[in-house]
Structures are given as structure tokens and as C-alpha cells.
Amino acid sequence: MELFIIDEWEEIEDALKEGNLELMEVVSKVVKRGVKRKFKKVTMFSVAFRDEPDYVYDWILESDQYKIMLENCLDVYTKHEMYEECIEIKKMIDSL
């Protein structure tokens, strides 16, 4: 599981909204595993604040949100012309 060290929550929220490739690759990997294994939820990644490194927060995604998150990943991969990943994600979306 990936751990991101941040200063403020907005960093992660902005990265998700803006389609940060590094973050979306982590999310894609975790969500694909959740779909394949039929998990009811997955921990997409963990976050710790730079000024409070002893406290770690998990970012959880429920299974009813898998499709939306995979569609977001698909958009990002399309923008980056990562077509093999697009095909894999599209097949997974269609299976939901």
C-alpha cells in the first residue's frame, strides 16, 4: 500500500480531481484487485501529514464506487496515451 506524505488534505483531493498520473496508477492497481477479488471495499492508499507523521489515514473506497474510479483512471490513461492500460480498464468497467 502506498503512503503519501502531505501538508494538507487538499493536496490529495486536487491530485484526484486533476488526474495525477502517479496517484491514478496506484488507485487503478488497487481497485482492479478489489474488482477481481470481489472485495466490498479497498484501501486505495494511506496519507500522513508531514507535521504529524505518526498518524496515518487510510483512503477507503467502497465497491459501489469502483466503476466511477476506474472511469477516472481511464480518462487519465487516455490523456497520457496509455492505451494498453485503457483496454484493460475498459474491460473491467464493462464487467461491473
Backbone as XML, in Angstrom:
<?xml version="1.0"?>
<chain id="A" units="angstrom">
  <residue number="1" name="MET">
    <atom name="N" x="0.847" y="-1.169" z="0.000"/>
    <atom name="CA" x="0.000" y="0.000" z="0.000"/>
    <atom name="C" x="0.897" y="1.238" z="0.000"/>
  </residue>
  <residue number="2" name="GLU">
    <atom name="N" x="0.494" y="2.191" z="-0.812"/>
    <atom name="CA" x="1.255" y="3.430" z="-0.945"/>
    <atom name="C" x="0.943" y="4.387" z="0.196"/>
  </residue>
  <residue number="3" name="LEU">
    <atom name="N" x="1.964" y="5.057" z="0.657"/>
    <atom name="CA" x="1.820" y="6.086" z="1.678"/>
    <atom name="C" x="2.260" y="7.411" z="1.074"/>
  </residue>
  <residue number="4" name="PHE">
    <atom name="N" x="1.374" y="8.382" z="1.093"/>
    <atom name="CA" x="1.680" y="9.718" z="0.602"/>
    <atom name="C" x="1.826" y="10.651" z="1.791"/>
  </residue>
  <residue number="5" name="ILE">
    <atom name="N" x="2.915" y="11.404" z="1.810"/>
    <atom name="CA" x="3.173" y="12.390" z="2.854"/>
    <atom name="C" x="2.741" y="13.746" z="2.297"/>
  </residue>
  <residue number="6" name="ILE">
    <atom name="N" x="1.841" y="14.399" z="3.012"/>
    <atom name="CA" x="1.281" y="15.659" z="2.522"/>
    <atom name="C" x="1.306" y="16.727" z="3.607"/>
  </residue>
  <residue number="7" name="ASP">
    <atom name="N" x="1.047" y="17.955" z="3.178"/>
    <atom name="CA" x="0.911" y="19.066" z="4.123"/>
    <atom name="C" x="-0.557" y="19.325" z="4.458"/>
  </residue>
  <residue number="8" name="GLU">
    <atom name="N" x="-1.438" y="19.166" z="3.454"/>
    <atom name="CA" x="-2.867" y="19.439" z="3.637"/>
    <atom name="C" x="-3.690" y="18.436" z="2.834"/>
  </residue>
  <residue number="9" name="TRP">
    <atom name="N" x="-4.926" y="18.171" z="3.275"/>
    <atom name="CA" x="-5.832" y="17.249" z="2.579"/>
    <atom name="C" x="-6.036" y="17.642" z="1.128"/>
  </residue>
  <residue number="10" name="GLU">
    <atom name="N" x="-6.052" y="18.941" z="0.881"/>
    <atom name="CA" x="-6.323" y="19.438" z="-0.458"/>
    <atom name="C" x="-5.336" y="18.896" z="-1.489"/>
  </residue>
  <residue number="11" name="GLU">
    <atom name="N" x="-4.128" y="18.551" z="-1.062"/>
    <atom name="CA" x="-3.139" y="18.006" z="-1.998"/>
    <atom name="C" x="-3.640" y="16.713" z="-2.627"/>
  </residue>
  <residue number="12" name="ILE">
    <atom name="N" x="-4.204" y="15.831" z="-1.809"/>
    <atom name="CA" x="-4.719" y="14.561" z="-2.329"/>
    <atom name="C" x="-5.996" y="14.800" z="-3.126"/>
  </residue>
  <residue number="13" name="GLU">
    <atom name="N" x="-6.882" y="15.617" z="-2.598"/>
    <atom name="CA" x="-8.129" y="15.901" z="-3.306"/>
    <atom name="C" x="-7.842" y="16.517" z="-4.675"/>
  </residue>
  <residue number="14" name="ASP">
    <atom name="N" x="-6.906" y="17.459" z="-4.731"/>
    <atom name="CA" x="-6.547" y="18.086" z="-6.001"/>
    <atom name="C" x="-5.906" y="17.079" z="-6.945"/>
  </residue>
  <residue number="15" name="ALA">
    <atom name="N" x="-5.056" y="16.223" z="-6.423"/>
    <atom name="CA" x="-4.404" y="15.216" z="-7.264"/>
    <atom name="C" x="-5.432" y="14.273" z="-7.884"/>
  </residue>
  <residue number="16" name="LEU">
    <atom name="N" x="-6.450" y="13.904" z="-7.117"/>
    <atom name="CA" x="-7.511" y="13.049" z="-7.654"/>
    <atom name="C" x="-8.333" y="13.798" z="-8.703"/>
  </residue>
  <residue number="17" name="LYS">
    <atom name="N" x="-8.698" y="15.028" z="-8.416"/>
    <atom name="CA" x="-9.502" y="15.826" z="-9.349"/>
    <atom name="C" x="-8.747" y="16.111" z="-10.645"/>
  </residue>
  <residue number="18" name="GLU">
    <atom name="N" x="-7.464" y="16.401" z="-10.506"/>
    <atom name="CA" x="-6.654" y="16.772" z="-11.665"/>
    <atom name="C" x="-6.127" y="15.567" z="-12.427"/>
  </residue>
  <residue number="19" name="GLY">
    <atom name="N" x="-6.317" y="14.374" z="-11.865"/>
    <atom name="CA" x="-5.866" y="13.170" z="-12.547"/>
    <atom name="C" x="-4.359" y="12.986" z="-12.518"/>
  </residue>
  <residue number="20" name="ASN">
    <atom name="N" x="-3.758" y="13.167" z="-11.368"/>
    <atom name="CA" x="-2.326" y="12.944" z="-11.198"/>
    <atom name="C" x="-1.985" y="11.504" z="-11.581"/>
  </residue>
  <residue number="21" name="LEU">
    <atom name="N" x="-1.093" y="11.339" z="-12.556"/>
    <atom name="CA" x="-0.803" y="10.005" z="-13.094"/>
    <atom name="C" x="-0.263" y="9.056" z="-12.028"/>
  </residue>
  <residue number="22" name="GLU">
    <atom name="N" x="0.675" y="9.494" z="-11.219"/>
    <atom name="CA" x="1.254" y="8.632" z="-10.188"/>
    <atom name="C" x="0.175" y="8.112" z="-9.237"/>
  </residue>
  <residue number="23" name="LEU">
    <atom name="N" x="-0.677" y="9.002" z="-8.799"/>
    <atom name="CA" x="-1.747" y="8.620" z="-7.885"/>
    <atom name="C" x="-2.753" y="7.696" z="-8.568"/>
  </residue>
  <residue number="24" name="MET">
    <atom name="N" x="-3.105" y="8.001" z="-9.809"/>
    <atom name="CA" x="-4.091" y="7.181" z="-10.510"/>
    <atom name="C" x="-3.563" y="5.788" z="-10.821"/>
  </residue>
  <residue number="25" name="GLU">
    <atom name="N" x="-2.278" y="5.649" z="-11.013"/>
    <atom name="CA" x="-1.705" y="4.313" z="-11.214"/>
    <atom name="C" x="-1.840" y="3.477" z="-9.944"/>
  </residue>
  <residue number="26" name="VAL">
    <atom name="N" x="-1.624" y="4.097" z="-8.807"/>
    <atom name="CA" x="-1.799" y="3.398" z="-7.527"/>
    <atom name="C" x="-3.263" y="3.008" z="-7.351"/>
  </residue>
  <residue number="27" name="VAL">
    <atom name="N" x="-4.155" y="3.950" z="-7.582"/>
    <atom name="CA" x="-5.589" y="3.717" z="-7.422"/>
    <atom name="C" x="-6.057" y="2.614" z="-8.366"/>
  </residue>
  <residue number="28" name="SER">
    <atom name="N" x="-5.641" y="2.685" z="-9.611"/>
    <atom name="CA" x="-6.036" y="1.697" z="-10.612"/>
    <atom name="C" x="-5.636" y="0.288" z="-10.180"/>
  </residue>
  <residue number="29" name="LYS">
    <atom name="N" x="-4.423" y="0.140" z="-9.737"/>
    <atom name="CA" x="-3.918" y="-1.175" z="-9.309"/>
    <atom name="C" x="-4.760" y="-1.743" z="-8.161"/>
  </residue>
  <residue number="30" name="VAL">
    <atom name="N" x="-5.048" y="-0.919" z="-7.182"/>
    <atom name="CA" x="-5.792" y="-1.371" z="-6.006"/>
    <atom name="C" x="-7.245" y="-1.691" z="-6.357"/>
  </residue>
  <residue number="31" name="VAL">
    <atom name="N" x="-7.879" y="-0.825" z="-7.144"/>
    <atom name="CA" x="-9.278" y="-1.045" z="-7.498"/>
    <atom name="C" x="-9.417" y="-2.277" z="-8.378"/>
  </residue>
  <residue number="32" name="LYS">
    <atom name="N" x="-8.504" y="-2.474" z="-9.323"/>
    <atom name="CA" x="-8.554" y="-3.680" z="-10.165"/>
    <atom name="C" x="-8.475" y="-4.944" z="-9.316"/>
  </residue>
  <residue number="33" name="ARG">
    <atom name="N" x="-7.616" y="-4.917" z="-8.315"/>
    <atom name="CA" x="-7.514" y="-6.079" z="-7.418"/>
    <atom name="C" x="-8.818" y="-6.271" z="-6.642"/>
  </residue>
  <residue number="34" name="GLY">
    <atom name="N" x="-9.417" y="-5.169" z="-6.193"/>
    <atom name="CA" x="-10.688" y="-5.256" z="-5.473"/>
    <atom name="C" x="-11.795" y="-5.840" z="-6.334"/>
  </residue>
  <residue number="35" name="VAL">
    <atom name="N" x="-11.833" y="-5.452" z="-7.604"/>
    <atom name="CA" x="-12.846" y="-5.989" z="-8.524"/>
    <atom name="C" x="-12.613" y="-7.481" z="-8.748"/>
  </residue>
  <residue number="36" name="LYS">
    <atom name="N" x="-11.382" y="-7.847" z="-9.049"/>
    <atom name="CA" x="-11.059" y="-9.254" z="-9.328"/>
    <atom name="C" x="-11.374" y="-10.162" z="-8.142"/>
  </residue>
  <residue number="37" name="ARG">
    <atom name="N" x="-11.106" y="-9.670" z="-6.946"/>
    <atom name="CA" x="-11.305" y="-10.491" z="-5.744"/>
    <atom name="C" x="-12.664" y="-10.265" z="-5.087"/>
  </residue>
  <residue number="38" name="LYS">
    <atom name="N" x="-13.473" y="-9.395" z="-5.691"/>
    <atom name="CA" x="-14.820" y="-9.098" z="-5.217"/>
    <atom name="C" x="-14.846" y="-8.576" z="-3.783"/>
  </residue>
  <residue number="39" name="PHE">
    <atom name="N" x="-13.877" y="-7.712" z="-3.484"/>
    <atom name="CA" x="-13.837" y="-7.076" z="-2.172"/>
    <atom name="C" x="-14.957" y="-6.052" z="-2.073"/>
  </residue>
  <residue number="40" name="LYS">
    <atom name="N" x="-15.535" y="-5.909" z="-0.891"/>
    <atom name="CA" x="-16.582" y="-4.916" z="-0.664"/>
    <atom name="C" x="-16.018" y="-3.510" z="-0.555"/>
  </residue>
  <residue number="41" name="LYS">
    <atom name="N" x="-14.732" y="-3.421" z="-0.212"/>
    <atom name="CA" x="-14.038" y="-2.140" z="-0.149"/>
    <atom name="C" x="-12.547" y="-2.392" z="-0.229"/>
  </residue>
  <residue number="42" name="VAL">
    <atom name="N" x="-11.827" y="-1.353" z="-0.619"/>
    <atom name="CA" x="-10.370" y="-1.435" z="-0.686"/>
    <atom name="C" x="-9.781" y="-0.169" z="-0.066"/>
  </residue>
  <residue number="43" name="THR">
    <atom name="N" x="-8.582" y="-0.311" z="0.448"/>
    <atom name="CA" x="-7.824" y="0.848" z="0.892"/>
    <atom name="C" x="-6.975" y="1.276" z="-0.294"/>
  </residue>
  <residue number="44" name="MET">
    <atom name="N" x="-7.319" y="2.421" z="-0.873"/>
    <atom name="CA" x="-6.623" y="2.870" z="-2.081"/>
    <atom name="C" x="-5.192" y="3.290" z="-1.781"/>
  </residue>
  <residue number="45" name="PHE">
    <atom name="N" x="-5.014" y="4.009" z="-0.677"/>
    <atom name="CA" x="-3.691" y="4.461" z="-0.269"/>
    <atom name="C" x="-3.808" y="5.018" z="1.140"/>
  </residue>
  <residue number="46" name="SER">
    <atom name="N" x="-2.669" y="5.323" z="1.712"/>
    <atom name="CA" x="-2.635" y="5.927" z="3.045"/>
    <atom name="C" x="-1.994" y="7.307" z="2.942"/>
  </residue>
  <residue number="47" name="VAL">
    <atom name="N" x="-2.368" y="8.146" z="3.889"/>
    <atom name="CA" x="-1.892" y="9.528" z="3.906"/>
    <atom name="C" x="-1.389" y="9.855" z="5.304"/>
  </residue>
  <residue number="48" name="ALA">
    <atom name="N" x="-0.261" y="10.525" z="5.358"/>
    <atom name="CA" x="0.252" y="11.046" z="6.628"/>
    <atom name="C" x="0.611" y="12.509" z="6.404"/>
  </residue>
  <residue number="49" name="PHE">
    <atom name="N" x="0.401" y="13.288" z="7.428"/>
    <atom name="CA" x="0.760" y="14.702" z="7.357"/>
    <atom name="C" x="2.223" y="14.875" z="7.751"/>
  </residue>
  <residue number="50" name="ARG">
    <atom name="N" x="2.891" y="15.730" z="7.021"/>
    <atom name="CA" x="4.311" y="15.968" z="7.243"/>
    <atom name="C" x="4.587" y="16.388" z="8.695"/>
  </residue>
  <residue number="51" name="ASP">
    <atom name="N" x="3.677" y="17.165" z="9.287"/>
    <atom name="CA" x="3.900" y="17.643" z="10.657"/>
    <atom name="C" x="3.365" y="16.686" z="11.724"/>
  </residue>
  <residue number="52" name="GLU">
    <atom name="N" x="2.712" y="15.592" z="11.306"/>
    <atom name="CA" x="2.222" y="14.564" z="12.233"/>
    <atom name="C" x="2.460" y="13.179" z="11.638"/>
  </residue>
  <residue number="53" name="PRO">
    <atom name="N" x="3.700" y="12.794" z="11.408"/>
    <atom name="CA" x="3.992" y="11.549" z="10.694"/>
    <atom name="C" x="3.556" y="10.276" z="11.416"/>
  </residue>
  <residue number="54" name="ASP">
    <atom name="N" x="3.266" y="10.366" z="12.699"/>
    <atom name="CA" x="2.851" y="9.175" z="13.442"/>
    <atom name="C" x="1.395" y="8.811" z="13.199"/>
  </residue>
  <residue number="55" name="TYR">
    <atom name="N" x="0.625" y="9.713" z="12.615"/>
    <atom name="CA" x="-0.791" y="9.459" z="12.336"/>
    <atom name="C" x="-0.956" y="9.191" z="10.846"/>
  </residue>
  <residue number="56" name="VAL">
    <atom name="N" x="-1.486" y="8.019" z="10.547"/>
    <atom name="CA" x="-1.685" y="7.611" z="9.153"/>
    <atom name="C" x="-3.176" y="7.393" z="8.925"/>
  </residue>
  <residue number="57" name="TYR">
    <atom name="N" x="-3.671" y="7.946" z="7.836"/>
    <atom name="CA" x="-5.088" y="7.846" z="7.491"/>
    <atom name="C" x="-5.235" y="7.041" z="6.204"/>
  </residue>
  <residue number="58" name="ASP">
    <atom name="N" x="-6.142" y="6.089" z="6.223"/>
    <atom name="CA" x="-6.394" y="5.272" z="5.043"/>
    <atom name="C" x="-7.520" y="5.884" z="4.225"/>
  </residue>
  <residue number="59" name="TRP">
    <atom name="N" x="-7.348" y="5.892" z="2.908"/>
    <atom name="CA" x="-8.363" y="6.380" z="1.984"/>
    <atom name="C" x="-9.073" y="5.145" z="1.437"/>
  </residue>
  <residue number="60" name="ILE">
    <atom name="N" x="-10.306" y="4.934" z="1.888"/>
    <atom name="CA" x="-11.081" y="3.725" z="1.589"/>
    <atom name="C" x="-12.065" y="3.999" z="0.454"/>
  </residue>
  <residue number="61" name="LEU">
    <atom name="N" x="-12.234" y="3.010" z="-0.410"/>
    <atom name="CA" x="-13.204" y="3.101" z="-1.496"/>
    <atom name="C" x="-14.142" y="1.909" z="-1.405"/>
  </residue>
  <residue number="62" name="GLU">
    <atom name="N" x="-15.437" y="2.180" z="-1.357"/>
    <atom name="CA" x="-16.454" y="1.127" z="-1.314"/>
    <atom name="C" x="-16.665" y="0.576" z="-2.725"/>
  </residue>
  <residue number="63" name="SER">
    <atom name="N" x="-17.105" y="-0.673" z="-2.814"/>
    <atom name="CA" x="-17.251" y="-1.338" z="-4.110"/>
    <atom name="C" x="-18.233" y="-0.637" z="-5.040"/>
  </residue>
  <residue number="64" name="ASP">
    <atom name="N" x="-19.214" y="0.056" z="-4.496"/>
    <atom name="CA" x="-20.163" y="0.757" z="-5.373"/>
    <atom name="C" x="-19.523" y="1.965" z="-6.057"/>
  </residue>
  <residue number="65" name="GLN">
    <atom name="N" x="-18.294" y="2.305" z="-5.667"/>
    <atom name="CA" x="-17.570" y="3.413" z="-6.285"/>
    <atom name="C" x="-16.461" y="2.942" z="-7.229"/>
  </residue>
  <residue number="66" name="TYR">
    <atom name="N" x="-16.276" y="1.626" z="-7.364"/>
    <atom name="CA" x="-15.205" y="1.102" z="-8.212"/>
    <atom name="C" x="-15.328" y="1.606" z="-9.648"/>
  </residue>
  <residue number="67" name="LYS">
    <atom name="N" x="-16.526" y="1.523" z="-10.195"/>
    <atom name="CA" x="-16.720" y="1.890" z="-11.602"/>
    <atom name="C" x="-16.361" y="3.355" z="-11.838"/>
  </residue>
  <residue number="68" name="ILE">
    <atom name="N" x="-16.807" y="4.231" z="-10.969"/>
    <atom name="CA" x="-16.511" y="5.655" z="-11.119"/>
    <atom name="C" x="-15.006" y="5.903" z="-11.068"/>
  </residue>
  <residue number="69" name="MET">
    <atom name="N" x="-14.340" y="5.255" z="-10.135"/>
    <atom name="CA" x="-12.901" y="5.461" z="-10.010"/>
    <atom name="C" x="-12.153" y="4.894" z="-11.215"/>
  </residue>
  <residue number="70" name="LEU">
    <atom name="N" x="-12.591" y="3.742" z="-11.713"/>
    <atom name="CA" x="-11.958" y="3.180" z="-12.903"/>
    <atom name="C" x="-12.187" y="4.079" z="-14.121"/>
  </residue>
  <residue number="71" name="GLU">
    <atom name="N" x="-13.347" y="4.684" z="-14.213"/>
    <atom name="CA" x="-13.613" y="5.623" z="-15.306"/>
    <atom name="C" x="-12.691" y="6.838" z="-15.212"/>
  </residue>
  <residue number="72" name="ASN">
    <atom name="N" x="-12.427" y="7.291" z="-13.999"/>
    <atom name="CA" x="-11.473" y="8.388" z="-13.808"/>
    <atom name="C" x="-10.073" y="7.976" z="-14.252"/>
  </residue>
  <residue number="73" name="CYS">
    <atom name="N" x="-9.684" y="6.766" z="-13.885"/>
    <atom name="CA" x="-8.373" y="6.244" z="-14.307"/>
    <atom name="C" x="-8.309" y="6.150" z="-15.825"/>
  </residue>
  <residue number="74" name="LEU">
    <atom name="N" x="-9.384" y="5.696" z="-16.438"/>
    <atom name="CA" x="-9.444" y="5.573" z="-17.890"/>
    <atom name="C" x="-9.231" y="6.937" z="-18.558"/>
  </residue>
  <residue number="75" name="ASP">
    <atom name="N" x="-9.857" y="7.962" z="-18.026"/>
    <atom name="CA" x="-9.679" y="9.315" z="-18.564"/>
    <atom name="C" x="-8.217" y="9.754" z="-18.499"/>
  </residue>
  <residue number="76" name="VAL">
    <atom name="N" x="-7.589" y="9.500" z="-17.362"/>
    <atom name="CA" x="-6.190" y="9.906" z="-17.180"/>
    <atom name="C" x="-5.284" y="9.119" z="-18.125"/>
  </residue>
  <residue number="77" name="TYR">
    <atom name="N" x="-5.507" y="7.818" z="-18.216"/>
    <atom name="CA" x="-4.676" y="6.995" z="-19.096"/>
    <atom name="C" x="-4.861" y="7.385" z="-20.557"/>
  </residue>
  <residue number="78" name="THR">
    <atom name="N" x="-6.061" y="7.769" z="-20.935"/>
    <atom name="CA" x="-6.310" y="8.216" z="-22.303"/>
    <atom name="C" x="-5.526" y="9.496" z="-22.587"/>
  </residue>
  <residue number="79" name="LYS">
    <atom name="N" x="-5.545" y="10.427" z="-21.654"/>
    <atom name="CA" x="-4.799" y="11.684" z="-21.827"/>
    <atom name="C" x="-3.305" y="11.437" z="-21.981"/>
  </residue>
  <residue number="80" name="HIS">
    <atom name="N" x="-2.813" y="10.395" z="-21.323"/>
    <atom name="CA" x="-1.383" y="10.076" z="-21.370"/>
    <atom name="C" x="-1.061" y="9.035" z="-22.445"/>
  </residue>
  <residue number="81" name="GLU">
    <atom name="N" x="-2.063" y="8.719" z="-23.256"/>
    <atom name="CA" x="-1.914" y="7.771" z="-24.369"/>
    <atom name="C" x="-1.401" y="6.406" z="-23.907"/>
  </residue>
  <residue number="82" name="MET">
    <atom name="N" x="-1.905" y="5.948" z="-22.782"/>
    <atom name="CA" x="-1.535" y="4.644" z="-22.223"/>
    <atom name="C" x="-2.627" y="3.641" z="-22.624"/>
  </residue>
  <residue number="83" name="TYR">
    <atom name="N" x="-2.619" y="3.296" z="-23.899"/>
    <atom name="CA" x="-3.738" y="2.580" z="-24.484"/>
    <atom name="C" x="-3.878" y="1.135" z="-24.006"/>
  </residue>
  <residue number="84" name="GLU">
    <atom name="N" x="-2.789" y="0.470" z="-23.713"/>
    <atom name="CA" x="-2.901" y="-0.900" z="-23.189"/>
    <atom name="C" x="-3.626" y="-0.908" z="-21.847"/>
  </residue>
  <residue number="85" name="GLU">
    <atom name="N" x="-3.288" y="0.047" z="-20.993"/>
    <atom name="CA" x="-3.964" y="0.166" z="-19.705"/>
    <atom name="C" x="-5.434" y="0.526" z="-19.909"/>
  </residue>
  <residue number="86" name="CYS">
    <atom name="N" x="-5.702" y="1.378" z="-20.908"/>
    <atom name="CA" x="-7.091" y="1.755" z="-21.213"/>
    <atom name="C" x="-7.930" y="0.535" z="-21.568"/>
  </residue>
  <residue number="87" name="ILE">
    <atom name="N" x="-7.380" y="-0.331" z="-22.385"/>
    <atom name="CA" x="-8.112" y="-1.537" z="-22.794"/>
    <atom name="C" x="-8.423" y="-2.405" z="-21.582"/>
  </residue>
  <residue number="88" name="GLU">
    <atom name="N" x="-7.442" y="-2.611" z="-20.737"/>
    <atom name="CA" x="-7.635" y="-3.431" z="-19.540"/>
    <atom name="C" x="-8.707" y="-2.842" z="-18.620"/>
  </residue>
  <residue number="89" name="ILE">
    <atom name="N" x="-8.643" y="-1.546" z="-18.405"/>
    <atom name="CA" x="-9.608" y="-0.893" z="-17.517"/>
    <atom name="C" x="-11.005" y="-0.905" z="-18.142"/>
  </residue>
  <residue number="90" name="LYS">
    <atom name="N" x="-11.085" y="-0.662" z="-19.438"/>
    <atom name="CA" x="-12.383" y="-0.672" z="-20.101"/>
    <atom name="C" x="-13.065" y="-2.024" z="-19.969"/>
  </residue>
  <residue number="91" name="LYS">
    <atom name="N" x="-12.302" y="-3.106" z="-20.132"/>
    <atom name="CA" x="-12.859" y="-4.453" z="-19.949"/>
    <atom name="C" x="-13.364" y="-4.645" z="-18.522"/>
  </residue>
  <residue number="92" name="MET">
    <atom name="N" x="-12.628" y="-4.127" z="-17.568"/>
    <atom name="CA" x="-13.039" y="-4.270" z="-16.177"/>
    <atom name="C" x="-14.312" y="-3.456" z="-15.910"/>
  </residue>
  <residue number="93" name="ILE">
    <atom name="N" x="-14.373" y="-2.251" z="-16.443"/>
    <atom name="CA" x="-15.574" y="-1.421" z="-16.284"/>
    <atom name="C" x="-16.789" y="-2.137" z="-16.870"/>
  </residue>
  <residue number="94" name="ASP">
    <atom name="N" x="-16.612" y="-2.702" z="-18.047"/>
    <atom name="CA" x="-17.720" y="-3.414" z="-18.711"/>
    <atom name="C" x="-18.181" y="-4.630" z="-17.919"/>
  </residue>
  <residue number="95" name="SER">
    <atom name="N" x="-17.285" y="-5.193" z="-17.112"/>
    <atom name="CA" x="-17.653" y="-6.376" z="-16.320"/>
    <atom name="C" x="-18.438" y="-6.038" z="-15.068"/>
  </residue>
  <residue number="96" name="LEU">
    <atom name="N" x="-18.464" y="-4.759" z="-14.712"/>
    <atom name="CA" x="-19.171" y="-4.344" z="-13.481"/>
    <atom name="C" x="-20.653" y="-4.136" z="-13.731"/>
  </residue>
</chain>
